[in-house]
């Protein structure tokens, strides 16, 4: 669970975002800057974490009064080579942390660290990943715990959607792109899997809150509500005037997570009582409006 080290919100002196060029990192960068926080974004242009001397190079950007937000990763992990690359990247980050000793560290991990469960997952659920992607994040969490003397907050988001997502993975972002092009949406099976989806803006908001309360511990980032992929697709199609159909297809392989991956969002409510996750209908409509404006 998350523990706050300040009784009220205090703006950090400076935040450094490692992975600011990515989907989640970019949203965090925008949120912190709009909140008036002095924020430094580091992308692979500034520091290539796979290169020799990466730790020494990274040290040039971090001071002992900084809050460091670590988002950088090669994801999703699909094979052993990608797993090892991510460990190499985190080795450089941990070395830099040990040398610079920042005031606060926040790591954006993943809900993939948890074993599947028929009951809602919480921060105390068993961390026993069944995928290389989950194993990567759990290993990186442990590496940070070993290297950080400063307060460490580990945030584990579930499936993320929102503006500026560069991926075309199965889910809201791909469905919208297909619908925008007037193409039918083809589901895996009948799209009956039920999953929790979080708007990237909510992640950025929670990162901001964690930084201002100098929080430590673990927090799952999930709304507590599950929606089937068919429902998602139909909600997205309803936002368009064009005639786009949602069709099933023969399923190849087993259904991920047994088709059901629920979360208990009480941890977020306990940590930040005034925070409300964006409902999926509202989030999809917001992203649709944002993307429509970009496409004009």
C-alpha positions, 0 to 999 in steps of 0.5 A: 500500500501507499504511504505519504511522507508529507501531511499535505501536498508539497511541490517537489523542487524539480522532477526528472522524467526518464522516458519522457518521449513515450506515451505515459512519460509524455503525459506525465511531462505535460501534467507536471509542467502544467502544474508549474513544476520544474520538469526535465524530460530525458529521452534516448536522445539525451541518454541511450540506456543501452550504451556504454557509460549510460549510468555516468551520462544519466548522472549528469541530469540528476541531483540529490534534490530531484524527484525521479520518475522512471518510465523508460522501458522496451515494452511489451516484452515479447522474447528473452532478448527484450527481457535482458535489454530491459534489465540492462537499462535498469542496471544503468538507472540503478547505478545512477541512482546509487551515485546521485541519491535523488530525493524521491523515486517513482517507478511506472511498473505494470499490473502484469506482475500479478498472477491471475485471480478470479477475485479482484486484485489488490496491492497485496495480491501475489506478485507471480507473473505469468509472462516475460513482460510481468517478469521484467517489471517485477525484476526491475522493481526489485532492482530499484528496491535494492538500489534506492535509499530514498522513498520509492513508489511503485505504480502498477497500471492496468491497460492504458489508453489515450491520446498520443499512444504510438502502439496499435495493440488490441484495444481502444486505440486500435479500435478507434483508428479502424473506425476513423478509417471506416474499417470494420473492427475484428475481435479476437473470438467474440471480444468477451474478455473483460478488462480494466482500462485506465486513461493515461491522463489519470496516470499522470494525475496520480504521478503528480499526487504521489510526487507532491505527497512524497509517497512510498510503497505500491499502488495499483492504477486501475478503475475497479471496473471491467469492460469487454472488448466488444463493449469497448468496440461498440462504444467507440463505433457509436462515436462515429457517423460512418457505418462500421461493424464489429465482428467476431473471429475464430479465436487462436489460442487460449483466452488471456487471463481466462477472460477476466482480470478485475481490480480492487481500487480501494488502494487509490481511494484510501491514498487520495480520497478526492481522486476519481478515475475517468469512467470508460465512456467519458474517457473514450469520448474525451480521446475521440474529441482530442483526436478529432481536433488533431485530425482537422 
